[in-house]
Amino acid sequence: MKLLSRPKPEKSQEHKTTSASITKVYWPLALSWFFMAWEGQLAMWLIGLMPDNKIYQAGFLIVFGIAIFIESPVIDLLSTGTTLGTTKKRFEQITRFTLILMTWVTVAHCIVVFTPPIYTFVAETLLGARPEVATAAWYGLAWMPVWSACVGWRRYRQGIMIRAGRTGPISWGTLVRIVAMMISGLALYVSGTMIGLGVIGLSFTIAVFAEALYIHIVSKPVIAELTETDPTNIDNLTLSQLAKFHFPLTASTMLMLTAPVLMTRALNEGPEPIIAMAAWQVSSTVVWLFRTITFALPEAVIALYKPGRERYLGSFCIKVGGGITLTMLAVHAFQFDLYVFRAIFKSEPLVADRAATAFLWCSFLPLLNALMAYYRGVLTSHHITSARLYAIIIALAALAITLTLGLRIGILTVVLAAAALTLSHLVELATLAIAWHRSRHLASPTT
């Protein structure tokens, strides 16, 4: 039998090197995302302690949708810092660019939230929220003016650290954030200082400020080690050059974040909108916990990519996404999701049942997210950021068409939202894959 058995081929040195690098770079980032996802779980648990929590669960969907959309210009500072943060000169230029964006998102948040006609238009007209839900959401958003700015500061500093391969402290930073959120949220709720979503909004702001401060401190040694200049690259990045690189990423993110807007609108147009919104928010919070592990993949691919590594990086992304999808299917099969919705989040029975249905329909999102992360990473490494924008536009069109048709047919809205989101991810994945394979003739990535 030994003569007939084939020896397993030894892994190439390149494969071993890439695997070791992935372990060093990716897993601390994945752990950071995983910790951050617990912020939402804690928020839903706190909301579950409040009376009439169905309104607050629905309102949290509005808080999250508006805050994240306003934050979108600073989200991709992580990719910008990772790709371009190679020298002290570039670091200084990226810092100035970051401060401009931080100011912009803070002003935008204040204009939207503290101008009643604008807020009413956004929350009730665009998102279709009932007045009582919009009012509940406002109290959360009112305590979050600097939330986006803090996110921007820590993400660009994290990008510099990822570029240098120093990802370990990033996980600790997110743990600081979760602990700060838990302590402040419980203190505000127990003391009775605040009520409703004001507790969530202020605790979110305190938490992200604590994380930004921690990342600012631990990134200083990394920045001090940056070389003054890089003779192989052009160090003088103008604001227009930074904008040319960054804004296609931002535009794609902003468009991507209109997906929750479209789904929220669809949930409000169907029957029993408050129950539908509450169920979708409860389900999405737990789905987010699983999906976030894949969100660290683009930066890992960017940091480790070089010609010849495509196969190894792609295989790793598939293993991560596929493993999470299988885990979600098992969680639903054993009704662990339903237990969380009923026993921990204290959701009403109908809300919990519909949330479990939505959870099942979202099970394949992690696998799709992981595959998209691979293509986003390699495209960004080649500075082909516009492809991500085109992919999002096409995916949004597919999402809007699916939601419109589903509402006309009368599909249960939480099922419709999950199915439409999954289909749009498939369309986006196909578009990114086509863009990458068409660009393979390009030269090696530059930094």
Secondary structure, DSSP 8 states (H G I E B T S, - for coil): -TTTS-------HHHHHHHHHHHHHHHHHHHHHHHHHHHHHHHHHHHHTSTTHHHHHHHHHHHHHHHHHHHHHHHTHHHHHHHH--BHHHHHHHHHHHHHHHHHHHHHHHHHHHSHHHHHIIIIIIS---HHHHHHHHHHHTT-TTHHHHHHHHHHHHHHHHHTT--HHHHHHHHHHHHHHHHHHHHHHHHTSS-THHHHHHHHHHHHHHHHHHHHHHHHHHHHTSBS--TTS-----HHHHHHHHHHHHHHHHHHTHHHHHHHHHHHHSSSHHHHHHHHHHHHHHHHHHHGGGGGHHHHHHHH--TT-HHHHHHHHHHHHHHHHHHHHHHHHTTHHHHIIIIIS---HHHHHHHHHHHHHTTTHHHHHHHHHHHHHHHHHTT-THHHHHHHHHHHHHHHHHHHHHHHHT--HHHHHHHHHHHHHHHHHHHHHHHHHHTTTS-----
